[in-house]
Amino acid sequence: MTILRRTPAARLSETEAIEGAKLGNGDCFEILYGLHKRRVYSLCLRMVGNIEAAEDFTQEAFLQLYRKIASFRGESAFSTWLHRVTINIVLMHFRKKGLIEVSLEETLGSTEDDDQKREFGSEDKALAGSIDRVILERFIEGLAPGYRIIFVLHDIEGYEHNEIAEMLGCSIGNTKSQLHKARMKLRDKLSVTRADEVCPKITTAQQKVTVAAGRRARAAATAA
């Protein structure tokens, strides 16, 4: 505590701020909030797809941090620990509403969305190109809660299927199935978007060709 008293709050390292927050130092907690609020909010927004709800969950996450920071033992990175706290808060919300269970109860059998061969856990090259981030974020928000959460946890946050299965209380096979379906739905939406972007260009090109042909025909008629 002596070091904390001698060091201006703005110059404390994250480790020092954590130790200070454990002792109830408000300035140290403020430092942690400043360091992690954007990432926590971004995680919440991706999981819930709603700005107002994301703000509420972000506040709840930091309230939980204030209450539980004494239990942080440093066995993992502080950001990882905080993200798990945040994810648990969001998942608890979805469980209360029964939204995750509905999506996760779908069978592993073939459906209209699963006509193509399954390659569980493999990279989806259709999503790996240069994609407009804003468009992709909008499509992620439009996914059903069960699909969206697993996609965010695996493809964005980097959790393994066994970790996600433990968080959601389901089988690893189920998380792989839901991730595959989420990727398929995103790929389909992105394909339609790209087609819409290409079609106007094709139409414009066709119009130019038609106009040029018309001009040549008129010129030929005039010459005759």
C-alpha positions as a LaTeX table, in Angstrom:
\begin{tabular}{lrrr}
\hline
Residue & $x$ (\AA) & $y$ (\AA) & $z$ (\AA) \\
\hline
Met1 & 0.00 & 0.00 & 0.00 \\
Thr2 & 2.99 & 2.29 & 0.60 \\
Ile3 & 3.92 & 2.14 & $-3.09$ \\
Leu4 & 0.37 & 3.03 & $-4.11$ \\
Arg5 & 0.39 & 6.08 & $-1.84$ \\
Arg6 & 3.64 & 7.33 & $-3.34$ \\
Thr7 & 2.78 & 6.68 & $-7.00$ \\
Pro8 & 0.31 & 8.92 & $-8.89$ \\
Ala9 & $-2.68$ & 6.83 & $-9.99$ \\
Ala10 & $-2.14$ & 7.63 & $-13.66$ \\
Arg11 & 1.36 & 6.07 & $-13.52$ \\
Leu12 & 0.37 & 2.78 & $-11.90$ \\
Ser13 & 0.79 & $-0.42$ & $-13.91$ \\
Glu14 & $-2.15$ & $-2.73$ & $-14.39$ \\
Thr15 & $-0.73$ & $-5.14$ & $-11.81$ \\
Glu16 & $-0.40$ & $-2.34$ & $-9.25$ \\
Ala17 & $-3.90$ & $-1.11$ & $-10.06$ \\
Ile18 & $-5.27$ & $-4.63$ & $-9.52$ \\
Glu19 & $-3.61$ & $-4.90$ & $-6.12$ \\
Gly20 & $-4.87$ & $-1.46$ & $-5.18$ \\
Ala21 & $-8.41$ & $-2.27$ & $-6.28$ \\
Lys22 & $-8.32$ & $-5.40$ & $-4.13$ \\
Leu23 & $-7.63$ & $-3.11$ & $-1.18$ \\
Gly24 & $-10.61$ & $-0.93$ & $-2.08$ \\
Asn25 & $-8.69$ & 1.91 & $-3.77$ \\
Gly26 & $-11.21$ & 3.73 & $-5.99$ \\
Asp27 & $-8.54$ & 5.35 & $-8.17$ \\
Cys28 & $-7.08$ & 1.93 & $-8.97$ \\
Phe29 & $-10.49$ & 0.61 & $-9.92$ \\
Glu30 & $-10.93$ & 3.65 & $-12.18$ \\
Ile31 & $-7.67$ & 2.77 & $-13.94$ \\
Leu32 & $-8.89$ & $-0.78$ & $-14.60$ \\
Tyr33 & $-12.18$ & 0.56 & $-15.90$ \\
Gly34 & $-10.36$ & 2.88 & $-18.30$ \\
Leu35 & $-8.11$ & 0.07 & $-19.54$ \\
His36 & $-10.85$ & $-2.48$ & $-20.21$ \\
Lys37 & $-14.19$ & $-0.72$ & $-20.72$ \\
Arg38 & $-13.98$ & $-0.59$ & $-24.52$ \\
Arg39 & $-13.13$ & $-4.26$ & $-24.91$ \\
Val40 & $-15.82$ & $-5.32$ & $-22.44$ \\
Tyr41 & $-18.41$ & $-3.16$ & $-24.18$ \\
Ser42 & $-17.38$ & $-4.50$ & $-27.59$ \\
Leu43 & $-17.72$ & $-8.08$ & $-26.32$ \\
Cys44 & $-21.17$ & $-7.37$ & $-24.87$ \\
Leu45 & $-22.34$ & $-5.65$ & $-28.05$ \\
Arg46 & $-21.26$ & $-8.56$ & $-30.24$ \\
Met47 & $-22.97$ & $-11.07$ & $-27.97$ \\
Val48 & $-26.29$ & $-9.26$ & $-27.55$ \\
Gly49 & $-26.48$ & $-7.19$ & $-30.75$ \\
Asn50 & $-28.10$ & $-4.27$ & $-28.93$ \\
Ile51 & $-26.39$ & $-1.02$ & $-27.88$ \\
Glu52 & $-28.57$ & $-0.31$ & $-24.84$ \\
Ala53 & $-28.29$ & $-3.88$ & $-23.55$ \\
Ala54 & $-24.53$ & $-3.86$ & $-24.17$ \\
Glu55 & $-24.17$ & $-0.71$ & $-22.06$ \\
Asp56 & $-26.19$ & $-2.29$ & $-19.25$ \\
Phe57 & $-24.12$ & $-5.49$ & $-19.33$ \\
Thr58 & $-20.89$ & $-3.48$ & $-19.36$ \\
Gln59 & $-21.98$ & $-1.68$ & $-16.19$ \\
Glu60 & $-22.96$ & $-4.99$ & $-14.61$ \\
Ala61 & $-19.59$ & $-6.50$ & $-15.54$ \\
Phe62 & $-17.70$ & $-3.76$ & $-13.74$ \\
Leu63 & $-20.01$ & $-3.98$ & $-10.74$ \\
Gln64 & $-19.16$ & $-7.67$ & $-10.58$ \\
Leu65 & $-15.49$ & $-6.78$ & $-10.98$ \\
Tyr66 & $-15.72$ & $-4.46$ & $-7.98$ \\
Arg67 & $-17.34$ & $-7.20$ & $-5.92$ \\
Lys68 & $-15.18$ & $-10.12$ & $-7.07$ \\
Ile69 & $-11.75$ & $-8.65$ & $-7.79$ \\
Ala70 & $-10.44$ & $-10.01$ & $-4.50$ \\
Ser71 & $-10.94$ & $-13.50$ & $-5.94$ \\
Phe72 & $-8.59$ & $-12.83$ & $-8.86$ \\
Arg73 & $-5.50$ & $-14.95$ & $-8.23$ \\
Gly74 & $-3.49$ & $-14.15$ & $-11.35$ \\
Glu75 & $-3.69$ & $-17.72$ & $-12.71$ \\
Ser76 & $-4.67$ & $-16.25$ & $-16.09$ \\
Ala77 & $-4.40$ & $-12.81$ & $-17.67$ \\
Phe78 & $-6.62$ & $-10.24$ & $-15.95$ \\
Ser79 & $-8.35$ & $-9.46$ & $-19.26$ \\
Thr80 & $-9.19$ & $-13.15$ & $-19.72$ \\
Trp81 & $-10.62$ & $-13.36$ & $-16.20$ \\
Leu82 & $-12.68$ & $-10.19$ & $-16.72$ \\
His83 & $-14.00$ & $-11.42$ & $-20.06$ \\
Arg84 & $-15.16$ & $-14.66$ & $-18.46$ \\
Val85 & $-16.99$ & $-12.66$ & $-15.82$ \\
Thr86 & $-18.60$ & $-10.62$ & $-18.60$ \\
Ile87 & $-19.54$ & $-13.67$ & $-20.67$ \\
Asn88 & $-21.13$ & $-15.35$ & $-17.65$ \\
Ile89 & $-23.28$ & $-12.26$ & $-17.03$ \\
Val90 & $-24.52$ & $-12.22$ & $-20.63$ \\
Leu91 & $-25.09$ & $-15.98$ & $-20.72$ \\
Met92 & $-27.09$ & $-15.82$ & $-17.50$ \\
His93 & $-29.34$ & $-13.24$ & $-19.14$ \\
Phe94 & $-29.92$ & $-15.46$ & $-22.17$ \\
Arg95 & $-30.55$ & $-18.52$ & $-20.00$ \\
Lys96 & $-33.24$ & $-16.67$ & $-18.06$ \\
Lys97 & $-34.96$ & $-15.84$ & $-21.33$ \\
Gly98 & $-34.46$ & $-19.36$ & $-22.68$ \\
Leu99 & $-32.89$ & $-18.05$ & $-25.90$ \\
Ile100 & $-29.69$ & $-20.11$ & $-25.92$ \\
Glu101 & $-31.41$ & $-23.40$ & $-25.23$ \\
Val102 & $-33.77$ & $-22.97$ & $-28.19$ \\
Ser103 & $-30.90$ & $-22.61$ & $-30.65$ \\
Leu104 & $-28.73$ & $-25.29$ & $-29.08$ \\
Glu105 & $-31.48$ & $-27.92$ & $-29.07$ \\
Glu106 & $-31.43$ & $-28.15$ & $-32.87$ \\
Thr107 & $-30.42$ & $-31.59$ & $-34.12$ \\
Leu108 & $-27.17$ & $-32.35$ & $-35.88$ \\
Gly109 & $-29.05$ & $-33.75$ & $-38.87$ \\
Ser110 & $-29.04$ & $-32.14$ & $-42.30$ \\
Thr111 & $-31.23$ & $-29.08$ & $-42.81$ \\
Glu112 & $-31.73$ & $-26.62$ & $-45.63$ \\
Asp113 & $-28.83$ & $-24.60$ & $-44.24$ \\
Asp114 & $-26.51$ & $-27.63$ & $-44.11$ \\
Asp115 & $-26.54$ & $-28.88$ & $-47.70$ \\
Gln116 & $-22.81$ & $-28.45$ & $-48.01$ \\
Lys117 & $-20.25$ & $-30.76$ & $-46.43$ \\
Arg118 & $-19.53$ & $-30.05$ & $-42.77$ \\
Glu119 & $-15.97$ & $-29.21$ & $-41.81$ \\
Phe120 & $-16.26$ & $-28.62$ & $-38.09$ \\
Gly121 & $-13.67$ & $-26.34$ & $-36.54$ \\
Ser122 & $-12.01$ & $-25.53$ & $-39.89$ \\
Glu123 & $-11.45$ & $-22.07$ & $-41.26$ \\
Asp124 & $-14.25$ & $-20.77$ & $-43.45$ \\
Lys125 & $-12.39$ & $-19.22$ & $-46.40$ \\
Ala126 & $-15.56$ & $-17.47$ & $-47.55$ \\
Leu127 & $-15.32$ & $-15.30$ & $-44.43$ \\
Ala128 & $-11.55$ & $-14.89$ & $-44.51$ \\
Gly129 & $-11.31$ & $-12.39$ & $-47.39$ \\
Ser130 & $-11.39$ & $-8.63$ & $-47.18$ \\
Ile131 & $-14.94$ & $-7.98$ & $-45.94$ \\
Asp132 & $-16.46$ & $-4.69$ & $-44.96$ \\
Arg133 & $-16.30$ & $-4.85$ & $-41.18$ \\
Val134 & $-19.44$ & $-2.78$ & $-40.67$ \\
Ile135 & $-21.48$ & $-5.11$ & $-42.88$ \\
Leu136 & $-20.12$ & $-8.19$ & $-41.12$ \\
Glu137 & $-20.86$ & $-6.75$ & $-37.67$ \\
Arg138 & $-24.45$ & $-6.04$ & $-38.75$ \\
Phe139 & $-24.90$ & $-9.60$ & $-39.96$ \\
Ile140 & $-23.43$ & $-11.00$ & $-36.73$ \\
Glu141 & $-25.95$ & $-8.95$ & $-34.76$ \\
Gly142 & $-28.70$ & $-10.46$ & $-36.89$ \\
Leu143 & $-27.84$ & $-14.05$ & $-36.00$ \\
Ala144 & $-30.03$ & $-15.98$ & $-33.56$ \\
Pro145 & $-28.62$ & $-15.71$ & $-29.99$ \\
Gly146 & $-27.27$ & $-19.27$ & $-29.87$ \\
Tyr147 & $-25.47$ & $-18.92$ & $-33.20$ \\
Arg148 & $-24.20$ & $-15.42$ & $-32.44$ \\
Ile149 & $-22.76$ & $-16.28$ & $-29.04$ \\
Ile150 & $-20.83$ & $-19.32$ & $-30.27$ \\
Phe151 & $-19.55$ & $-17.45$ & $-33.32$ \\
Val152 & $-18.34$ & $-14.56$ & $-31.15$ \\
Leu153 & $-16.76$ & $-16.82$ & $-28.54$ \\
His154 & $-14.96$ & $-19.03$ & $-31.07$ \\
Asp155 & $-14.16$ & $-16.93$ & $-34.14$ \\
Ile156 & $-13.73$ & $-13.53$ & $-32.47$ \\
Glu157 & $-12.70$ & $-14.18$ & $-28.87$ \\
Gly158 & $-10.71$ & $-17.32$ & $-29.67$ \\
Tyr159 & $-12.18$ & $-19.77$ & $-27.15$ \\
Glu160 & $-11.84$ & $-23.47$ & $-27.92$ \\
His161 & $-14.92$ & $-25.67$ & $-28.39$ \\
Asn162 & $-14.36$ & $-27.49$ & $-25.10$ \\
Glu163 & $-14.29$ & $-24.15$ & $-23.25$ \\
Ile164 & $-17.46$ & $-22.95$ & $-24.99$ \\
Ala165 & $-19.21$ & $-26.25$ & $-24.28$ \\
Glu166 & $-18.36$ & $-25.86$ & $-20.59$ \\
Met167 & $-19.67$ & $-22.29$ & $-20.55$ \\
Leu168 & $-22.93$ & $-23.20$ & $-22.26$ \\
Gly169 & $-23.46$ & $-26.58$ & $-20.63$ \\
Cys170 & $-23.69$ & $-28.50$ & $-23.90$ \\
Ser171 & $-21.62$ & $-30.99$ & $-25.90$ \\
Ile172 & $-18.56$ & $-30.10$ & $-27.97$ \\
Gly173 & $-20.30$ & $-31.58$ & $-31.02$ \\
Asn174 & $-23.17$ & $-29.20$ & $-30.48$ \\
Thr175 & $-20.93$ & $-26.11$ & $-30.35$ \\
Lys176 & $-19.22$ & $-27.23$ & $-33.56$ \\
Ser177 & $-22.57$ & $-27.73$ & $-35.24$ \\
Gln178 & $-23.83$ & $-24.30$ & $-34.19$ \\
Leu179 & $-20.59$ & $-22.61$ & $-35.29$ \\
His180 & $-20.86$ & $-24.28$ & $-38.69$ \\
Lys181 & $-24.47$ & $-23.13$ & $-39.08$ \\
Ala182 & $-23.56$ & $-19.59$ & $-37.98$ \\
Arg183 & $-20.78$ & $-19.45$ & $-40.57$ \\
Met184 & $-23.08$ & $-20.79$ & $-43.27$ \\
Lys185 & $-25.71$ & $-18.17$ & $-42.51$ \\
Leu186 & $-23.12$ & $-15.38$ & $-42.55$ \\
Arg187 & $-21.62$ & $-16.67$ & $-45.78$ \\
Asp188 & $-25.04$ & $-16.76$ & $-47.44$ \\
Lys189 & $-25.80$ & $-13.19$ & $-46.36$ \\
Leu190 & $-22.39$ & $-11.97$ & $-47.49$ \\
Ser191 & $-22.81$ & $-13.70$ & $-50.85$ \\
Val192 & $-26.13$ & $-11.94$ & $-51.41$ \\
Thr193 & $-24.60$ & $-8.60$ & $-50.40$ \\
Arg194 & $-21.69$ & $-9.02$ & $-52.79$ \\
Ala195 & $-24.08$ & $-10.00$ & $-55.59$ \\
Asp196 & $-26.10$ & $-6.84$ & $-54.94$ \\
Glu197 & $-22.90$ & $-4.79$ & $-55.16$ \\
Val198 & $-21.85$ & $-6.41$ & $-58.45$ \\
Cys199 & $-25.23$ & $-6.30$ & $-60.22$ \\
Pro200 & $-25.49$ & $-2.48$ & $-60.38$ \\
Lys201 & $-22.00$ & $-2.38$ & $-61.93$ \\
Ile202 & $-23.02$ & $-4.95$ & $-64.53$ \\
Thr203 & $-26.22$ & $-3.07$ & $-65.25$ \\
Thr204 & $-24.30$ & 0.19 & $-65.71$ \\
Ala205 & $-21.84$ & $-1.50$ & $-68.06$ \\
Gln206 & $-24.69$ & $-2.98$ & $-70.09$ \\
Gln207 & $-26.31$ & 0.45 & $-70.33$ \\
Lys208 & $-23.07$ & 1.97 & $-71.65$ \\
Val209 & $-22.78$ & $-0.75$ & $-74.28$ \\
Thr210 & $-26.41$ & $-0.23$ & $-75.32$ \\
Val211 & $-25.98$ & 3.55 & $-75.55$ \\
Ala212 & $-22.80$ & 3.15 & $-77.60$ \\
Ala213 & $-24.51$ & 0.71 & $-79.94$ \\
Gly214 & $-27.42$ & 3.08 & $-80.35$ \\
Arg215 & $-25.09$ & 5.95 & $-81.21$ \\
Arg216 & $-23.32$ & 3.86 & $-83.85$ \\
Ala217 & $-26.63$ & 2.84 & $-85.34$ \\
Arg218 & $-27.81$ & 6.47 & $-85.52$ \\
Ala219 & $-24.52$ & 7.55 & $-87.06$ \\
Ala220 & $-24.78$ & 4.84 & $-89.69$ \\
Ala221 & $-28.35$ & 5.82 & $-90.49$ \\
Thr222 & $-27.39$ & 9.48 & $-90.83$ \\
Ala223 & $-24.51$ & 8.64 & $-93.14$ \\
Ala224 & $-26.78$ & 6.54 & $-95.34$ \\
\hline
\end{tabular}
